[in-house]
């Protein structure tokens, strides 16, 4: 592990396969997603629980309660899934901060959206600033502008672009 930290200090951009979600990235995710132990409908009307989990609660009644342990297991699974999406889509070296930003974006929009996005296409072609400029395009929920998403994308972009 000490070797990885030395590598990151000397060359902050590394292959995405060598990266994993940082504590700062986890903190940002918790700030942006929040955590609610009961099923609720998000701004898009999608049943959601815990830390932005939607996949397995589509048919769960609104108001159903989940324990902290259940939320922790869902978060672990969801973060692994989003990290796999970033690792599958990104083919160029990036920094830890860029990884965390892409993770947050992917956790929110999904792996397939990242994989087919202009953002990742520009990043993989070496256009880091062009990729950063794509974050603000992802601020709508069902075609309607969301100030909350605009704020989140601005934070993700700023963190990502700092290392372009």
N, CA, C and O atoms as a DFTB+ gen file, in Angstrom:
656 C
 N C O
     1  1       0.817      -1.183       0.000
     2  2       0.000       0.000       0.000
     3  2       0.868       1.256       0.000
     4  3       0.538       2.236      -0.669
     5  1       1.969       1.237       0.741
     6  2       2.858       2.390       0.786
     7  2       3.405       2.705      -0.600
     8  3       3.621       3.869      -0.937
     9  1       3.629       1.664      -1.405
    10  2       4.114       1.865      -2.766
    11  2       3.111       2.608      -3.628
    12  3       3.500       3.429      -4.459
    13  1       1.819       2.334      -3.445
    14  2       0.780       3.023      -4.201
    15  2       0.755       4.501      -3.834
    16  3       0.634       5.352      -4.714
    17  1       0.868       4.820      -2.536
    18  2       0.863       6.217      -2.117
    19  2       2.071       6.951      -2.667
    20  3       1.957       8.111      -3.062
    21  1       3.219       6.305      -2.700
    22  2       4.409       6.923      -3.270
    23  2       4.208       7.176      -4.763
    24  3       4.602       8.223      -5.277
    25  1       3.603       6.228      -5.449
    26  2       3.318       6.382      -6.871
    27  2       2.367       7.555      -7.108
    28  3       2.570       8.344      -8.030
    29  1       1.338       7.668      -6.283
    30  2       0.366       8.749      -6.444
    31  2       0.993      10.115      -6.189
    32  3       0.615      11.095      -6.832
    33  1       1.944      10.193      -5.261
    34  2       2.629      11.466      -5.010
    35  2       3.536      11.838      -6.170
    36  3       3.617      13.012      -6.531
    37  1       4.215      10.871      -6.758
    38  2       5.158      11.170      -7.821
    39  2       4.478      11.324      -9.176
    40  3       4.936      12.107     -10.007
    41  1       3.406      10.598      -9.411
    42  2       2.669      10.647     -10.670
    43  2       1.189      10.495     -10.330
    44  3       0.683       9.376     -10.242
    45  1       0.485      11.630     -10.136
    46  2      -0.874      11.528      -9.630
    47  2      -1.854      10.843     -10.580
    48  3      -2.921      10.423     -10.132
    49  1      -1.546      10.713     -11.852
    50  2      -2.446      10.009     -12.762
    51  2      -1.973       8.571     -12.902
    52  3      -0.826       8.302     -13.259
    53  1      -2.891       7.657     -12.609
    54  2      -2.570       6.241     -12.680
    55  2      -3.675       5.508     -13.425
    56  3      -4.752       6.057     -13.658
    57  1      -3.404       4.287     -13.787
    58  2      -4.414       3.462     -14.443
    59  2      -5.613       3.307     -13.519
    60  3      -5.464       3.097     -12.315
    61  1      -6.781       3.411     -14.092
    62  2      -8.009       3.354     -13.304
    63  2      -8.127       2.041     -12.523
    64  3      -8.748       2.012     -11.461
    65  1      -7.551       0.981     -13.026
    66  2      -7.614      -0.316     -12.335
    67  2      -6.943      -0.269     -10.968
    68  3      -7.275      -1.066     -10.091
    69  1      -6.003       0.656     -10.775
    70  2      -5.276       0.755      -9.509
    71  2      -6.020       1.594      -8.472
    72  3      -5.585       1.677      -7.324
    73  1      -7.122       2.211      -8.854
    74  2      -7.831       3.122      -7.963
    75  2      -9.054       2.464      -7.330
    76  3      -9.616       1.510      -7.870
    77  1      -9.447       2.985      -6.192
    78  2     -10.671       2.578      -5.515
    79  2     -11.242       3.809      -4.845
    80  3     -10.522       4.785      -4.637
    81  1     -12.492       3.789      -4.509
    82  2     -13.159       4.939      -3.918
    83  2     -12.454       5.365      -2.632
    84  3     -12.199       4.543      -1.752
    85  1     -12.147       6.643      -2.533
    86  2     -11.454       7.170      -1.358
    87  2     -12.450       7.546      -0.263
    88  3     -13.660       7.561      -0.486
    89  1     -11.927       7.847       0.914
    90  2     -12.769       8.313       2.018
    91  2     -13.445       9.623       1.640
    92  3     -14.613       9.834       1.967
    93  1     -12.722      10.505       0.952
    94  2     -13.314      11.768       0.514
    95  2     -14.436      11.512      -0.492
    96  3     -15.465      12.187      -0.458
    97  1     -14.243      10.552      -1.376
    98  2     -15.274      10.200      -2.348
    99  2     -16.504       9.627      -1.674
   100  3     -17.631       9.924      -2.069
   101  1     -16.292       8.809      -0.659
   102  2     -17.413       8.248       0.103
   103  2     -18.167       9.354       0.828
   104  3     -19.398       9.368       0.850
   105  1     -17.419      10.283       1.421
   106  2     -18.049      11.413       2.118
   107  2     -18.880      12.267       1.180
   108  3     -19.984      12.685       1.527
   109  1     -18.349      12.529      -0.015
   110  2     -19.091      13.318      -1.001
   111  2     -20.366      12.594      -1.423
   112  3     -21.418      13.213      -1.581
   113  1     -20.265      11.283      -1.602
   114  2     -21.438      10.500      -1.982
   115  2     -22.516      10.601      -0.899
   116  3     -23.687      10.824      -1.205
   117  1     -22.125      10.438       0.347
   118  2     -23.090      10.514       1.442
   119  2     -23.714      11.900       1.533
   120  3     -24.903      12.024       1.827
   121  1     -22.930      12.940       1.285
   122  2     -23.463      14.302       1.294
   123  2     -24.479      14.482       0.167
   124  3     -25.557      15.038       0.380
   125  1     -24.134      14.011      -1.027
   126  2     -24.992      14.230      -2.191
   127  2     -26.229      13.343      -2.207
   128  3     -27.300      13.784      -2.623
   129  1     -26.097      12.123      -1.768
   130  2     -27.216      11.179      -1.807
   131  2     -28.062      11.221      -0.544
   132  3     -29.277      11.028      -0.596
   133  1     -27.417      11.475       0.595
   134  2     -28.130      11.366       1.855
   135  2     -28.376       9.901       2.174
   136  3     -28.033       9.021       1.385
   137  1     -28.965       9.643       3.323
   138  2     -29.283       8.277       3.705
   139  2     -30.619       8.273       4.424
   140  3     -30.799       8.938       5.444
   141  1     -31.545       7.515       3.875
   142  2     -32.891       7.414       4.435
   143  2     -33.221       5.928       4.560
   144  3     -33.179       5.199       3.569
   145  1     -33.543       5.483       5.749
   146  2     -33.778       4.061       6.001
   147  2     -35.195       3.590       5.682
   148  3     -35.577       2.480       6.052
   149  1     -35.955       4.404       5.018
   150  2     -37.291       3.996       4.593
   151  2     -37.424       4.284       3.096
   152  3     -36.806       5.217       2.582
   153  1     -38.214       3.498       2.417
   154  2     -38.412       3.671       0.977
   155  2     -39.217       4.957       0.746
   156  3     -40.244       5.190       1.382
   157  1     -38.728       5.770      -0.167
   158  2     -39.399       7.017      -0.544
   159  2     -39.306       7.168      -2.056
   160  3     -38.537       6.461      -2.706
   161  1     -40.077       8.074      -2.611
   162  2     -39.997       8.374      -4.037
   163  2     -39.060       9.558      -4.223
   164  3     -39.275      10.621      -3.641
   165  1     -38.011       9.377      -5.041
   166  2     -37.076      10.472      -5.284
   167  2     -37.725      11.517      -6.201
   168  3     -38.895      11.380      -6.558
   169  1     -36.978      12.554      -6.581
   170  2     -37.551      13.640      -7.388
   171  2     -38.060      13.161      -8.738
   172  3     -38.883      13.831      -9.361
   173  1     -37.581      12.016      -9.194
   174  2     -38.055      11.445     -10.450
   175  2     -39.169      10.425     -10.261
   176  3     -39.619       9.801     -11.222
   177  1     -39.616      10.259      -9.003
   178  2     -40.688       9.312      -8.718
   179  2     -40.223       7.874      -8.621
   180  3     -41.039       6.955      -8.687
   181  1     -38.922       7.665      -8.464
   182  2     -38.348       6.315      -8.399
   183  2     -38.226       5.891      -6.936
   184  3     -37.658       6.627      -6.129
   185  1     -38.751       4.710      -6.581
   186  2     -38.583       4.226      -5.205
   187  2     -37.098       4.109      -4.859
   188  3     -36.319       3.510      -5.601
   189  1     -36.725       4.687      -3.724
   190  2     -35.326       4.792      -3.311
   191  2     -35.245       4.524      -1.820
   192  3     -36.183       4.810      -1.075
   193  1     -34.114       3.972      -1.387
   194  2     -33.900       3.726       0.035
   195  2     -32.408       3.827       0.337
   196  3     -31.565       3.722      -0.554
   197  1     -32.112       4.031       1.597
   198  2     -30.728       4.068       2.089
   199  2     -29.951       5.169       1.374
   200  3     -30.400       6.315       1.352
   201  1     -28.804       4.852       0.793
   202  2     -27.971       5.845       0.119
   203  2     -28.198       5.738      -1.384
   204  3     -27.369       5.186      -2.108
   205  1     -29.318       6.266      -1.846
   206  2     -29.613       6.302      -3.272
   207  2     -29.852       4.959      -3.923
   208  3     -29.722       4.841      -5.141
   209  1     -30.197       3.946      -3.153
   210  2     -30.403       2.616      -3.732
   211  2     -31.786       2.533      -4.374
   212  3     -32.796       2.866      -3.755
   213  1     -31.808       2.077      -5.646
   214  2     -33.073       1.974      -6.380
   215  2     -33.321       0.589      -6.965
   216  3     -34.471       0.220      -7.203
   217  1     -32.282      -0.170      -7.196
   218  2     -32.371      -1.390      -8.001
   219  2     -33.350      -2.417      -7.445
   220  3     -34.197      -2.912      -8.190
   221  1     -33.262      -2.747      -6.177
   222  2     -34.070      -3.855      -5.646
   223  2     -35.331      -3.403      -4.918
   224  3     -36.009      -4.228      -4.305
   225  1     -35.663      -2.115      -4.971
   226  2     -36.836      -1.644      -4.226
   227  2     -37.964      -1.163      -5.130
   228  3     -38.889      -0.496      -4.666
   229  1     -37.896      -1.492      -6.403
   230  2     -38.917      -1.036      -7.352
   231  2     -40.332      -1.428      -6.928
   232  3     -41.276      -0.671      -7.154
   233  1     -40.486      -2.590      -6.322
   234  2     -41.814      -3.073      -5.920
   235  2     -42.005      -3.069      -4.398
   236  3     -42.973      -3.633      -3.888
   237  1     -41.092      -2.441      -3.693
   238  2     -41.204      -2.347      -2.239
   239  2     -42.124      -1.171      -1.895
   240  3     -41.985      -0.094      -2.475
   241  1     -43.044      -1.360      -0.978
   242  2     -43.965      -0.263      -0.646
   243  2     -43.236       0.960      -0.087
   244  3     -42.294       0.836       0.694
   245  1     -43.690       2.137      -0.502
   246  2     -43.162       3.380       0.059
   247  2     -43.386       3.345       1.560
   248  3     -44.463       2.980       2.031
   249  1     -42.365       3.727       2.304
   250  2     -42.431       3.725       3.760
   251  2     -41.829       2.496       4.403
   252  3     -41.600       2.490       5.612
   253  1     -41.564       1.446       3.626
   254  2     -40.954       0.236       4.190
   255  2     -39.608       0.600       4.812
   256  3     -38.837       1.370       4.238
   257  1     -39.335       0.045       5.978
   258  2     -38.115       0.362       6.724
   259  2     -36.982      -0.617       6.406
   260  3     -37.214      -1.805       6.182
   261  1     -35.767      -0.099       6.390
   262  2     -34.558      -0.896       6.234
   263  2     -33.657      -0.610       7.421
   264  3     -33.593       0.525       7.894
   265  1     -32.966      -1.622       7.903
   266  2     -32.050      -1.444       9.034
   267  2     -30.752      -0.805       8.557
   268  3     -30.467      -0.763       7.360
   269  1     -29.973      -0.310       9.509
   270  2     -28.655       0.233       9.181
   271  2     -27.782      -0.834       8.523
   272  3     -27.035      -0.540       7.590
   273  1     -27.877      -2.075       9.008
   274  2     -27.080      -3.172       8.439
   275  2     -27.487      -3.435       6.986
   276  3     -26.629      -3.656       6.131
   277  1     -28.795      -3.410       6.708
   278  2     -29.255      -3.608       5.333
   279  2     -28.763      -2.474       4.433
   280  3     -28.321      -2.710       3.309
   281  1     -28.846      -1.242       4.938
   282  2     -28.370      -0.095       4.155
   283  2     -26.871      -0.198       3.889
   284  3     -26.407       0.132       2.797
   285  1     -26.129      -0.648       4.869
   286  2     -24.685      -0.807       4.703
   287  2     -24.372      -1.839       3.619
   288  3     -23.483      -1.626       2.794
   289  1     -25.093      -2.943       3.622
   290  2     -24.876      -3.974       2.586
   291  2     -25.254      -3.454       1.202
   292  3     -24.547      -3.720       0.230
   293  1     -26.347      -2.724       1.101
   294  2     -26.754      -2.164      -0.190
   295  2     -25.721      -1.158      -0.690
   296  3     -25.388      -1.142      -1.875
   297  1     -25.218      -0.323       0.209
   298  2     -24.217       0.670      -0.181
   299  2     -22.944      -0.005      -0.678
   300  3     -22.360       0.417      -1.676
   301  1     -22.521      -1.044       0.013
   302  2     -21.316      -1.777      -0.407
   303  2     -21.498      -2.353      -1.807
   304  3     -20.599      -2.254      -2.642
   305  1     -22.638      -2.945      -2.061
   306  2     -22.932      -3.515      -3.374
   307  2     -23.031      -2.431      -4.444
   308  3     -22.481      -2.579      -5.535
   309  1     -23.729      -1.346      -4.130
   310  2     -23.915      -0.270      -5.109
   311  2     -22.605       0.436      -5.432
   312  3     -22.366       0.789      -6.587
   313  1     -21.750       0.648      -4.430
   314  2     -20.474       1.301      -4.719
   315  2     -19.580       0.388      -5.551
   316  3     -18.868       0.860      -6.438
   317  1     -19.610      -0.902      -5.276
   318  2     -18.815      -1.841      -6.085
   319  2     -19.290      -1.830      -7.536
   320  3     -18.481      -1.858      -8.463
   321  1     -20.601      -1.787      -7.722
   322  2     -21.163      -1.774      -9.069
   323  2     -20.745      -0.504      -9.827
   324  3     -20.322      -0.585     -10.980
   325  1     -20.862       0.653      -9.191
   326  2     -20.487       1.908      -9.849
   327  2     -18.981       1.960     -10.118
   328  3     -18.561       2.456     -11.164
   329  1     -18.173       1.462      -9.199
   330  2     -16.724       1.445      -9.432
   331  2     -16.381       0.540     -10.614
   332  3     -15.504       0.864     -11.414
   333  1     -17.067      -0.582     -10.722
   334  2     -16.839      -1.470     -11.871
   335  2     -17.196      -0.756     -13.172
   336  3     -16.529      -0.945     -14.189
   337  1     -18.239       0.058     -13.141
   338  2     -18.630       0.816     -14.325
   339  2     -17.570       1.821     -14.739
   340  3     -17.283       1.969     -15.927
   341  1     -16.991       2.508     -13.774
   342  2     -15.924       3.472     -14.076
   343  2     -14.711       2.730     -14.638
   344  3     -14.125       3.155     -15.633
   345  1     -14.345       1.640     -14.007
   346  2     -13.170       0.888     -14.449
   347  2     -13.364       0.293     -15.840
   348  3     -12.402       0.170     -16.598
   349  1     -14.591      -0.075     -16.183
   350  2     -14.858      -0.633     -17.510
   351  2     -14.854       0.443     -18.587
   352  3     -14.478       0.175     -19.728
   353  1     -15.268       1.661     -18.234
   354  2     -15.435       2.709     -19.247
   355  2     -14.181       3.540     -19.485
   356  3     -13.927       3.964     -20.612
   357  1     -13.398       3.778     -18.444
   358  2     -12.248       4.691     -18.544
   359  2     -11.011       3.906     -18.955
   360  3     -10.655       2.901     -18.340
   361  1     -10.365       4.393     -20.015
   362  2      -9.190       3.691     -20.551
   363  2      -7.910       4.521     -20.492
   364  3      -6.901       4.144     -21.087
   365  1      -7.943       5.635     -19.787
   366  2      -6.766       6.499     -19.666
   367  2      -6.433       6.693     -18.193
   368  3      -7.310       6.551     -17.340
   369  1      -5.184       7.014     -17.882
   370  2      -4.831       7.283     -16.484
   371  2      -5.555       8.524     -15.963
   372  3      -5.697       9.516     -16.677
   373  1      -6.009       8.458     -14.719
   374  2      -6.682       9.578     -14.060
   375  2      -6.180       9.678     -12.628
   376  3      -5.507       8.777     -12.129
   377  1      -6.515      10.785     -11.975
   378  2      -6.133      10.965     -10.571
   379  2      -7.201      10.375      -9.660
   380  3      -8.297      10.036     -10.105
   381  1      -6.868      10.259      -8.386
   382  2      -7.835       9.782      -7.403
   383  2      -9.062      10.690      -7.379
   384  3     -10.196      10.213      -7.331
   385  1      -8.826      11.991      -7.413
   386  2      -9.931      12.953      -7.361
   387  2     -10.830      12.821      -8.593
   388  3     -12.051      12.924      -8.481
   389  1     -10.240      12.598      -9.749
   390  2     -11.035      12.391     -10.955
   391  2     -11.837      11.095     -10.851
   392  3     -12.997      11.037     -11.259
   393  1     -11.213      10.070     -10.309
   394  2     -11.904       8.795     -10.111
   395  2     -13.124       8.983      -9.206
   396  3     -14.217       8.510      -9.513
   397  1     -12.918       9.682      -8.084
   398  2     -14.022       9.914      -7.155
   399  2     -15.151      10.689      -7.834
   400  3     -16.325      10.389      -7.615
   401  1     -14.809      11.678      -8.650
   402  2     -15.822      12.461      -9.369
   403  2     -16.577      11.585     -10.357
   404  3     -17.804      11.645     -10.436
   405  1     -15.851      10.777     -11.103
   406  2     -16.507       9.879     -12.063
   407  2     -17.350       8.835     -11.341
   408  3     -18.417       8.458     -11.825
   409  1     -16.885       8.371     -10.201
   410  2     -17.666       7.431      -9.404
   411  2     -18.987       8.068      -8.989
   412  3     -20.042       7.462      -9.171
   413  1     -18.949       9.282      -8.435
   414  2     -20.155       9.965      -7.987
   415  2     -21.134      10.125      -9.138
   416  3     -22.327       9.859      -8.998
   417  1     -20.616      10.562     -10.274
   418  2     -21.435      10.724     -11.476
   419  2     -22.084       9.391     -11.853
   420  3     -23.288       9.327     -12.100
   421  1     -21.285       8.341     -11.893
   422  2     -21.765       7.020     -12.305
   423  2     -22.755       6.449     -11.308
   424  3     -23.752       5.846     -11.706
   425  1     -22.500       6.625     -10.024
   426  2     -23.423       6.155      -8.995
   427  2     -24.801       6.764      -9.234
   428  3     -25.823       6.112      -9.019
   429  1     -24.819       8.018      -9.681
   430  2     -26.077       8.731      -9.884
   431  2     -26.758       8.408     -11.210
   432  3     -27.975       8.227     -11.245
   433  1     -25.998       8.332     -12.300
   434  2     -26.628       8.159     -13.624
   435  2     -26.611       6.715     -14.112
   436  3     -27.407       6.352     -14.979
   437  1     -25.725       5.889     -13.575
   438  2     -25.645       4.486     -13.963
   439  2     -24.471       4.172     -14.868
   440  3     -23.940       5.039     -15.563
   441  1     -24.084       2.918     -14.838
   442  2     -22.923       2.453     -15.598
   443  2     -23.104       2.612     -17.103
   444  3     -22.185       3.054     -17.792
   445  1     -24.274       2.258     -17.617
   446  2     -24.474       2.331     -19.066
   447  2     -24.489       3.775     -19.540
   448  3     -24.022       4.065     -20.641
   449  1     -25.019       4.691     -18.724
   450  2     -25.003       6.106     -19.104
   451  2     -23.568       6.621     -19.186
   452  3     -23.224       7.339     -20.125
   453  1     -22.731       6.264     -18.219
   454  2     -21.324       6.661     -18.297
   455  2     -20.675       6.077     -19.533
   456  3     -20.011       6.790     -20.286
   457  1     -20.860       4.789     -19.748
   458  2     -20.190       4.103     -20.856
   459  2     -20.539       4.693     -22.212
   460  3     -19.699       4.704     -23.112
   461  1     -21.761       5.184     -22.376
   462  2     -22.181       5.720     -23.669
   463  2     -22.092       7.242     -23.739
   464  3     -22.520       7.841     -24.725
   465  1     -21.542       7.872     -22.702
   466  2     -21.535       9.334     -22.619
   467  2     -20.427       9.972     -23.449
   468  3     -19.376       9.378     -23.692
   469  1     -20.698      11.189     -23.869
   470  2     -19.682      12.017     -24.516
   471  2     -18.578      12.340     -23.529
   472  3     -17.418      12.483     -23.918
   473  1     -18.925      12.456     -22.258
   474  2     -17.945      12.732     -21.217
   475  2     -16.821      11.696     -21.251
   476  3     -15.648      12.062     -21.321
   477  1     -17.166      10.413     -21.203
   478  2     -16.135       9.376     -21.172
   479  2     -15.447       9.244     -22.535
   480  3     -14.264       8.909     -22.598
   481  1     -16.173       9.503     -23.615
   482  2     -15.552       9.462     -24.944
   483  2     -14.463      10.532     -25.043
   484  3     -13.367      10.266     -25.536
   485  1     -14.769      11.736     -24.573
   486  2     -13.775      12.821     -24.606
   487  2     -12.600      12.509     -23.682
   488  3     -11.446      12.723     -24.053
   489  1     -12.884      12.010     -22.499
   490  2     -11.813      11.659     -21.574
   491  2     -10.880      10.624     -22.194
   492  3      -9.660      10.781     -22.162
   493  1     -11.453       9.576     -22.753
   494  2     -10.638       8.510     -23.337
   495  2      -9.864       8.958     -24.571
   496  3      -8.869       8.335     -24.939
   497  1     -10.312      10.031     -25.210
   498  2      -9.578      10.548     -26.375
   499  2      -8.507      11.553     -25.965
   500  3      -7.807      12.095     -26.820
   501  1      -8.373      11.807     -24.650
   502  2      -7.344      12.712     -24.161
   503  2      -7.819      14.133     -23.944
   504  3      -7.007      15.002     -23.627
   505  1      -9.104      14.400     -24.102
   506  2      -9.658      15.740     -23.941
   507  2     -10.256      15.884     -22.539
   508  3     -11.470      15.809     -22.355
   509  1      -9.388      16.090     -21.571
   510  2      -9.812      16.167     -20.177
   511  2     -10.735      17.364     -19.937
   512  3     -11.770      17.221     -19.285
   513  1     -10.378      18.527     -20.449
   514  2     -11.219      19.717     -20.248
   515  2     -12.563      19.567     -20.955
   516  3     -13.594      19.994     -20.437
   517  1     -12.546      18.964     -22.132
   518  2     -13.800      18.703     -22.832
   519  2     -14.682      17.743     -22.049
   520  3     -15.902      17.905     -22.005
   521  1     -14.060      16.743     -21.432
   522  2     -14.817      15.807     -20.598
   523  2     -15.428      16.549     -19.412
   524  3     -16.598      16.346     -19.085
   525  1     -14.645      17.402     -18.773
   526  2     -15.141      18.163     -17.622
   527  2     -16.328      19.037     -18.017
   528  3     -17.266      19.206     -17.238
   529  1     -16.286      19.580     -19.205
   530  2     -17.365      20.454     -19.681
   531  2     -18.676      19.700     -19.894
   532  3     -19.726      20.323     -20.050
   533  1     -18.629      18.379     -19.901
   534  2     -19.843      17.577     -20.091
   535  2     -20.659      17.407     -18.812
   536  3     -21.856      17.129     -18.891
   537  1     -20.054      17.564     -17.644
   538  2     -20.794      17.355     -16.388
   539  2     -22.087      18.174     -16.325
   540  3     -23.121      17.628     -15.939
   541  1     -22.072      19.472     -16.692
   542  2     -23.302      20.267     -16.564
   543  2     -24.438      19.838     -17.501
   544  3     -25.567      20.303     -17.349
   545  1     -24.158      18.979     -18.440
   546  2     -25.217      18.509     -19.335
   547  2     -26.141      17.501     -18.650
   548  3     -27.202      17.173     -19.181
   549  1     -25.747      17.013     -17.481
   550  2     -26.468      15.954     -16.785
   551  2     -27.191      16.512     -15.550
   552  3     -26.953      16.058     -14.431
   553  1     -28.064      17.489     -15.757
   554  2     -28.717      18.170     -14.633
   555  2     -30.244      18.071     -14.693
   556  3     -30.942      18.810     -13.997
   557  1     -30.757      17.174     -15.509
   558  2     -32.206      17.030     -15.635
   559  2     -32.684      15.703     -15.069
   560  3     -31.979      14.695     -15.124
   561  1     -33.894      15.723     -14.524
   562  2     -34.573      14.525     -14.067
   563  2     -35.855      14.442     -14.883
   564  3     -36.724      15.307     -14.778
   565  1     -35.965      13.407     -15.687
   566  2     -37.117      13.227     -16.563
   567  2     -37.394      14.491     -17.378
   568  3     -38.538      14.930     -17.503
   569  1     -36.324      15.064     -17.928
   570  2     -36.445      16.231     -18.796
   571  2     -36.613      17.557     -18.085
   572  3     -36.746      18.588     -18.744
   573  1     -36.611      17.564     -16.768
   574  2     -36.791      18.796     -16.012
   575  2     -35.512      19.132     -15.252
   576  3     -34.893      18.271     -14.628
   577  1     -35.134      20.410     -15.321
   578  2     -33.943      20.900     -14.636
   579  2     -34.040      20.657     -13.137
   580  3     -35.088      20.875     -12.530
   581  1     -32.934      20.202     -12.543
   582  2     -32.846      19.986     -11.096
   583  2     -31.682      20.797     -10.536
   584  3     -30.526      20.544     -10.873
   585  1     -31.986      21.761      -9.691
   586  2     -30.931      22.571      -9.073
   587  2     -30.011      21.699      -8.222
   588  3     -28.803      21.933      -8.171
   589  1     -30.576      20.703      -7.558
   590  2     -29.755      19.798      -6.751
   591  2     -28.728      19.064      -7.603
   592  3     -27.568      18.939      -7.211
   593  1     -29.157      18.573      -8.784
   594  2     -28.204      17.917      -9.681
   595  2     -27.207      18.921     -10.250
   596  3     -26.033      18.593     -10.424
   597  1     -27.654      20.128     -10.538
   598  2     -26.729      21.149     -11.048
   599  2     -25.638      21.429     -10.018
   600  3     -24.465      21.559     -10.370
   601  1     -26.021      21.519      -8.759
   602  2     -25.030      21.744      -7.697
   603  2     -24.061      20.570      -7.604
   604  3     -22.851      20.761      -7.478
   605  1     -24.597      19.360      -7.667
   606  2     -23.761      18.160      -7.595
   607  2     -22.803      18.112      -8.777
   608  3     -21.611      17.866      -8.594
   609  1     -23.301      18.340      -9.972
   610  2     -22.444      18.303     -11.167
   611  2     -21.365      19.378     -11.106
   612  3     -20.242      19.151     -11.556
   613  1     -21.686      20.530     -10.561
   614  2     -20.680      21.590     -10.424
   615  2     -19.558      21.141      -9.493
   616  3     -18.385      21.396      -9.767
   617  1     -19.909      20.475      -8.396
   618  2     -18.881      19.958      -7.477
   619  2     -18.057      18.864      -8.148
   620  3     -16.831      18.851      -8.041
   621  1     -18.737      17.940      -8.846
   622  2     -18.024      16.861      -9.533
   623  2     -17.081      17.433     -10.591
   624  3     -15.931      17.008     -10.704
   625  1     -17.572      18.388     -11.355
   626  2     -16.743      18.985     -12.403
   627  2     -15.533      19.697     -11.810
   628  3     -14.411      19.506     -12.279
   629  1     -15.749      20.510     -10.791
   630  2     -14.636      21.259     -10.186
   631  2     -13.554      20.303      -9.686
   632  3     -12.369      20.537      -9.923
   633  1     -13.943      19.242      -9.006
   634  2     -12.971      18.278      -8.488
   635  2     -12.258      17.564      -9.636
   636  3     -11.047      17.348      -9.581
   637  1     -13.001      17.204     -10.663
   638  2     -12.443      16.505     -11.826
   639  2     -11.479      17.405     -12.589
   640  3     -10.371      16.991     -12.930
   641  1     -11.902      18.631     -12.853
   642  2     -11.160      19.552     -13.718
   643  2      -9.893      20.076     -13.052
   644  3      -8.972      20.527     -13.733
   645  1      -9.845      20.019     -11.743
   646  2      -8.666      20.501     -11.014
   647  2      -7.395      19.789     -11.481
   648  3      -6.300      20.337     -11.356
   649  1      -7.528      18.593     -12.010
   650  2      -6.359      17.802     -12.415
   651  2      -6.259      17.593     -13.931
   652  3      -5.584      16.670     -14.388
   653  1      -6.927      18.448     -14.706
   654  2      -6.809      18.346     -16.176
   655  2      -5.539      19.023     -16.646
   656  3      -5.259      19.046     -17.845
